[in-house]
């Protein structure tokens, strides 16, 4: 398994001792007492190749932070996305988490605003690094390609989870460039163009004129950008083209985000094991059956390991409480992997009415499960019955997909696609009925672009809230 770690590098400084003449002691003391500004980054600090590399590493750190890293008061995008779906339920007292779980999200929701801002800022960090490297390190095609990938990945997630009406502006020379809000499909097309740029550059990387390390990065990015491109093509309903895009990606491939106790924790560990603010979702709770929800907690499926009532929920209310046992504090997570490629191919088979071909792919994964991050589930028995109709095939496929990609930022977009692409009514897709903290589930099938975007004079709110 190839693992790529983007943790911050620590540079060890070697102190050189010199004999200083007594006559210069006063000057030496003056130098020591000069004002220091360790927190101030000067223009010279980010110029040249060293500055470009620093921006590159910083952008990768931001990618990890906004997707999966986080803290107990301000989690990352993927945990919040999982809470909106049936993957997790809120066992917290924060109103923002409860309303997200209930699918009744306000435009001033602080946590939805936070993850929106982090993703948009992630775009900005990637673009800054990209522009600097193009100017001072143009032969580092692998790194430049990875910045195009990071840029496109943020745009993909924004397009998958937010309403129609997403501005994709940028900062230039310290000034904001405001853009008109885009329908989700147009935002996804912007991401697609960036993945194509990543693939073109990664294919052109070679040493020399680049470095051997850069060619390794390029090889990694070729796979990651191919999967991400396939994901967007599926979002756009181009299933056969998506399958072609990912055909060369090995099932064992992983684009891994790593965590460390000294830097940043896995956000799912934070919200579950550490603080008990999320409970693994299930198809029933104390209120009864939850319509459309999958039994992630109670199915006993090795792809979604959990433990019941070994910890107390933060709100002392949400029972039974299921804690996920897939991720530890510093366990790595696959942002994208070869499993995703195979599922893209399976969905293409589904839409070509090749249900036998779809089952061949799904059963190959079940009987020889790939590792995801550091987690490898036990093998499952093959499914022996092939669906006879498209409706049955869709139900089976998306159930398998949900268990394979649990917690990895896919379920939200898939639920929207079941409405938008497969024609299923929203109340037959999203969790519906009585909400476990009172009231009923709301109508939201996406998040609103939050009120902080209204500083953009071109933005007045969502174009619409449709799937």
C-alpha positions in Angstrom: 0.0 0.0 0.0 1.3 3.4 -1.0 0.8 6.0 1.7 1.4 9.7 1.2 1.8 11.7 4.4 1.4 15.5 4.2 2.2 16.3 7.8 4.1 19.5 8.5 7.9 19.1 8.3 10.1 20.0 11.2 13.3 21.6 10.3 16.1 21.0 12.7 18.4 24.0 13.1 22.1 23.3 13.8 23.7 25.9 16.0 27.2 26.9 15.0 29.2 28.2 17.9 31.9 30.8 17.3 34.4 32.6 19.6 33.3 36.2 19.7 35.9 38.8 20.6 35.2 40.8 23.8 35.1 44.0 21.9 32.1 42.9 19.9 30.2 41.6 22.9 28.1 44.8 23.1 27.1 44.4 19.4 26.3 40.8 20.0 24.0 41.7 22.9 22.3 44.3 20.8 21.6 41.7 18.1 20.1 39.4 20.7 17.8 42.1 22.1 16.6 43.3 18.7 12.7 43.0 18.4 11.7 39.6 17.0 8.5 38.9 15.0 8.2 35.2 14.7 4.5 35.3 13.7 5.1 37.8 10.9 5.4 36.3 7.4 7.3 38.7 5.1 7.0 38.7 1.3 10.6 37.3 1.1 9.5 34.3 3.2 7.2 33.0 0.5 9.2 33.9 -2.6 11.3 31.5 -4.7 11.2 27.7 -4.7 11.3 27.4 -0.9 8.2 29.7 -0.6 6.4 27.7 -3.4 7.1 24.5 -1.5 5.8 26.0 1.7 2.6 27.1 0.0 2.2 23.6 -1.6 2.5 21.8 1.8 0.2 24.4 3.4 -2.5 23.8 0.8 -2.3 20.0 1.4 -2.6 20.6 5.1 -5.7 22.7 4.5 -7.1 19.9 2.3 -6.8 17.5 5.1 -8.1 20.0 7.7 -11.3 20.9 5.8 -12.2 17.4 4.7 -11.6 15.2 7.8 -9.5 17.0 10.4 -11.2 19.1 13.1 -11.9 19.8 16.7 -14.8 19.3 19.0 -16.2 22.8 18.5 -15.7 23.2 14.8 -15.6 19.9 12.9 -14.6 19.3 9.3 -16.7 18.9 6.2 -17.0 15.1 6.0 -18.3 14.6 9.6 -20.9 17.3 9.0 -21.9 15.8 5.7 -22.3 12.4 7.4 -24.5 13.9 10.1 -26.9 15.3 7.4 -27.3 11.7 6.1 -28.3 8.5 7.8 -24.6 7.6 8.5 -24.6 9.4 11.9 -27.1 11.0 14.2 -26.6 13.8 16.7 -26.0 12.8 20.3 -25.1 16.4 21.0 -26.6 19.5 22.5 -25.4 22.0 19.9 -28.5 23.3 18.0 -26.4 23.4 14.8 -25.6 19.7 14.9 -29.2 18.8 15.8 -30.7 20.9 13.0 -28.2 19.4 10.5 -29.2 15.9 11.6 -32.9 16.9 11.3 -32.3 18.3 7.8 -33.6 21.7 8.7 -30.6 23.9 8.2 -30.7 27.7 8.7 -28.8 30.1 6.5 -27.0 31.4 9.6 -26.0 28.0 10.9 -22.5 28.5 12.3 -21.1 25.0 11.6 -22.4 24.8 8.0 -21.0 28.2 7.5 -17.7 27.1 9.0 -17.3 24.1 6.7 -18.3 26.2 3.7 -15.7 28.8 4.5 -13.0 26.2 5.1 -13.7 24.6 1.7 -13.6 28.0 -0.1 -10.4 28.9 1.7 -9.0 25.5 0.7 -9.6 26.6 -2.9 -7.7 29.8 -2.2 -4.7 28.1 -0.6 -4.5 25.6 -3.6 -4.7 28.5 -6.1 -2.1 30.5 -4.3 0.3 27.6 -4.3 -0.5 26.8 -7.9 0.2 30.4 -9.1 3.4 30.6 -7.2 4.7 27.3 -8.5 3.8 28.1 -12.0 5.9 31.3 -11.7 9.0 30.0 -9.9 8.9 26.1 -10.1 7.3 25.3 -13.5 9.1 22.0 -13.9 7.4 20.6 -10.7 4.5 19.4 -12.7 3.5 16.7 -10.2 3.1 19.3 -7.4 1.3 21.7 -9.7 -1.0 18.9 -10.8 -1.7 18.1 -7.1 -2.8 21.7 -6.6 -5.2 21.5 -9.5 -6.5 18.3 -7.9 -6.9 20.0 -4.5 -8.7 23.0 -6.2 -11.1 20.7 -8.1 -11.8 18.5 -5.1 -13.1 21.5 -3.1 -15.3 22.5 -6.0 -16.6 18.9 -6.3 -17.7 18.8 -2.6 -19.2 22.3 -2.8 -21.2 21.2 -5.9 -22.3 18.0 -4.3 -23.6 19.3 -1.0 -24.6 23.0 -1.3 -27.7 24.4 -3.1 -27.8 25.6 -6.6 -26.1 29.0 -6.5 -22.5 28.5 -5.5 -20.1 31.4 -6.0 -16.5 30.3 -7.0 -14.6 33.6 -6.6 -11.0 34.1 -5.7 -8.5 36.6 -4.2 -6.1 38.3 -6.5 -3.4 40.7 -5.2 -5.3 40.8 -1.9 -8.6 41.8 -3.5 -11.7 39.6 -3.8 -12.9 38.8 -7.3 -16.6 38.2 -6.9 -18.4 35.9 -9.3 -22.0 35.1 -10.0 -23.5 32.1 -8.2 -23.4 28.8 -10.3 -25.8 26.0 -10.5 -24.4 22.9 -8.9 -23.8 21.2 -12.3 -21.8 24.2 -13.5 -19.6 24.2 -10.3 -19.0 20.5 -11.0 -17.9 21.3 -14.6 -15.4 23.8 -13.2 -14.0 21.0 -11.0 -13.9 18.7 -14.0 -11.7 21.2 -15.9 -9.3 21.4 -13.0 -9.0 17.6 -12.8 -8.3 17.5 -16.5 -5.5 20.0 -16.0 -4.2 17.8 -13.1 -4.2 14.8 -15.4 -2.4 16.6 -18.3 0.3 17.9 -16.0 0.8 14.7 -14.1 1.2 12.8 -17.4 3.8 15.3 -18.6 5.9 15.1 -15.4 9.3 13.6 -15.8 12.8 13.8 -14.3 14.7 15.7 -15.5 13.7 18.6 -15.8 11.7 17.8 -12.8 12.9 15.8 -9.8 12.5 12.1 -9.1 10.3 13.0 -6.1 8.0 15.0 -8.3 7.5 12.1 -10.7 6.3 10.0 -7.7 3.9 12.8 -6.7 2.7 12.9 -10.4 2.0 9.1 -10.4 -0.1 9.5 -7.2 -2.0 12.5 -8.6 -2.8 10.7 -11.9 -4.8 8.1 -10.0 -6.4 10.5 -7.5 -7.4 12.9 -10.3 -8.8 10.1 -12.4 -11.0 8.9 -9.6 -12.1 12.5 -8.8 -12.9 13.0 -12.5 -14.9 9.8 -12.6 -16.8 11.0 -9.5 -17.8 14.3 -11.2 -18.8 12.5 -14.4 -21.1 10.3 -12.4 -22.5 13.4 -10.7 -23.2 14.7 -14.2 -24.8 11.4 -15.3 -22.0 10.4 -17.7 -21.6 6.9 -16.4 -19.8 5.2 -19.3 -17.3 8.1 -19.6 -16.7 7.9 -15.9 -15.9 4.2 -16.0 -13.4 4.9 -18.8 -11.7 7.6 -16.7 -11.0 5.2 -13.8 -10.3 2.0 -15.7 -6.5 2.2 -15.2 -6.7 2.8 -11.4 -5.7 -0.3 -9.4 -8.1 -1.4 -6.7 -5.3 -1.3 -4.1 -4.6 2.4 -4.8 -5.1 5.0 -2.0 -4.8 8.7 -1.7 -4.4 8.8 2.0 -4.7 11.5 4.6 -2.7 10.9 7.7 -3.2 12.2 11.3 -1.0 12.5 14.3 -1.6 13.3 18.0 1.0 16.1 17.8 -0.7 17.9 14.9 -4.3 17.0 14.0 -6.7 14.3 15.0 -9.1 12.3 12.8 -12.3 14.2 12.9 -14.5 11.2 13.2 -12.6 10.0 16.3 -13.1 13.5 17.8 -16.9 13.5 17.3 -17.5 9.9 18.4 -14.9 8.2 20.6 -13.5 11.3 22.1 -16.6 13.4 22.7 -19.6 11.2 22.0 -21.4 13.9 20.0 -22.2 11.6 17.0 -23.8 8.2 17.2 -23.6 5.7 14.3 -26.9 5.8 12.4 -29.4 3.0 12.3 -32.7 2.1 10.8 -34.5 2.3 14.2 -34.1 4.1 17.5 -36.2 4.8 20.6 -38.9 6.5 18.4 -39.3 3.4 16.2 -38.4 2.7 12.6 -36.6 5.4 10.7 -38.0 5.3 7.2 -35.3 5.0 4.5 -32.3 4.9 6.9 -29.8 2.0 6.5 -29.0 -0.1 9.6 -25.3 0.9 9.7 -25.1 0.3 13.5 -27.2 -2.9 13.8 -26.4 -4.8 10.6 -23.3 -6.3 12.0 -21.6 -5.5 8.7 -17.8 -5.7 9.0 -17.5 -2.6 6.7 -19.0 -0.4 9.4 -17.8 -1.7 12.8 -19.4 -0.1 15.9 -20.0 -0.8 19.6 -23.3 -0.3 21.4 -23.6 1.6 24.7 -19.9 1.2 25.7 -19.8 5.0 26.0 -22.5 7.5 27.1 -23.8 10.0 24.6 -22.9 13.6 25.3 -26.5 14.6 25.6 -27.4 11.7 27.9 -30.4 11.2 25.7 -29.6 9.5 22.4 -29.9 5.8 23.2 -28.9 3.3 22.2 -25.5 5.0 21.6 -23.3 3.4 18.9 -19.7 4.5 18.7 -17.8 3.9 15.5 -14.7 1.7 15.9 -13.3 2.1 12.4 -11.1 5.2 13.1 -8.8 5.8 16.0 -7.3 9.1 17.0 -4.5 9.2 14.5 -5.8 6.6 12.0 -5.3 7.4 8.3 -8.3 7.8 6.0 -8.4 7.3 2.2 -9.7 10.5 0.6 -10.0 8.5 -2.6 -9.1 5.0 -3.5 -9.3 2.2 -6.0 -12.5 0.9 -4.3 -14.2 4.1 -5.5 -13.0 3.4 -9.0 -14.6 0.0 -9.0 -17.9 1.4 -7.7 -17.9 3.9 -10.5 -17.5 1.0 -13.0 -20.3 -0.9 -11.3 -22.6 2.1 -11.6 -21.8 2.3 -15.3 -22.8 -1.4 -15.6 -26.0 -0.6 -13.7 -27.0 2.1 -16.1 -26.2 0.0 -19.1 -28.7 -2.6 -17.7 -25.8 -5.1 -17.2 -26.8 -6.2 -13.8 -24.7 -9.3 -14.0 -21.6 -7.2 -14.7 -22.5 -4.9 -11.8 -22.8 -7.9 -9.5 -19.5 -9.3 -10.7 -17.7 -6.1 -9.5 -19.6 -5.9 -6.2 -19.0 -9.5 -5.4 -15.3 -9.2 -6.2 -15.1 -6.4 -3.6 -17.1 -8.4 -1.0 -14.9 -11.5 -1.3 -11.6 -9.7 -1.4 -12.1 -6.4 0.5 -9.5 -3.7 -0.2 -7.8 -1.8 2.6 -9.1 1.7 3.2 -6.6 3.9 5.1 -5.5 1.3 7.6 -8.9 -0.4 7.9 -9.5 -3.7 6.2 -12.9 -5.3 6.8 -13.4 -9.1 6.9 -14.5 -10.7 3.7 -18.2 -11.1 3.0 -20.1 -13.8 1.2 -21.0 -13.1 -2.4 -24.6 -12.0 -3.2 -26.0 -14.9 -5.1 -29.1 -13.3 -6.5 -28.8 -10.8 -9.4 -31.5 -8.1 -9.5 -34.0 -8.6 -12.2 -35.1 -4.9 -12.6 -33.3 -1.6 -12.6 -35.2 -0.4 -9.5 -34.0 -3.5 -7.6 -30.5 -3.0 -8.9 -30.4 0.6 -7.9 -31.5 -0.2 -4.3 -28.9 -3.0 -4.0 -26.1 -0.9 -5.5 -26.6 2.1 -3.4 -26.8 0.0 -0.2 -23.5 -1.7 -1.1 -22.0 1.7 -1.9 -23.1 3.2 1.4 -21.5 0.5 3.4 -18.3 0.5 1.4 -17.9 4.3 1.6 -19.2 4.9 5.1 -17.9 8.2 6.5 -15.9 9.1 3.4 -18.0 12.0 2.0 -20.0 10.1 -0.6 -23.4 9.4 1.0 -24.7 13.0 0.9 -24.1 13.4 -2.9 -25.5 9.9 -3.5 -28.8 10.6 -1.8 -29.2 13.8 -3.9 -28.4 11.7 -7.0 -31.1 9.1 -6.1 -33.6 12.0 -6.4 -32.0 13.9 -9.3 -30.8 11.1 -11.5 -32.8 8.1 -10.6 -36.2 9.8 -10.1 -36.9 8.7 -6.6 -39.1 11.0 -4.4 -37.1 12.7 -1.6 -39.3 11.1 1.1 -38.3 7.6 -0.3 -34.6 8.4 -0.1 -33.8 10.6 2.9 -34.5 9.6 6.5 -38.1 10.6 7.2 -40.6 10.5 10.0 -40.2 11.2 13.7 -36.9 12.8 14.7 -35.3 11.4 17.9 -35.0 14.8 19.6 -38.6 15.8 18.9 -40.5 16.9 15.8 -40.0 15.4 12.4 -37.2 15.3 9.8 -37.1 18.4 7.6 -37.3 18.8 3.8 -33.6 19.8 3.1 -31.8 17.8 0.5 -28.8 20.1 0.5 -27.2 22.9 2.5 -27.9 26.5 1.8 -24.9 28.7 0.9 -24.7 30.6 4.2 -25.2 34.2 5.0 -21.5 35.1 5.2 -21.4 34.8 1.4 -23.7 37.9 1.2 -20.6 40.1 1.4 -20.4 39.1 -2.3 -22.6 41.7 -4.1 -23.5 39.1 -6.7 -25.0 36.7 -4.2 -28.5 37.1 -2.7 -29.1 33.5 -1.7 -29.7 30.1 -3.3 -31.0 30.0 -6.8 -33.1 27.0 -5.6 -32.9 24.1 -3.0 -33.6 21.2 -5.4 -31.6 18.0 -5.5 
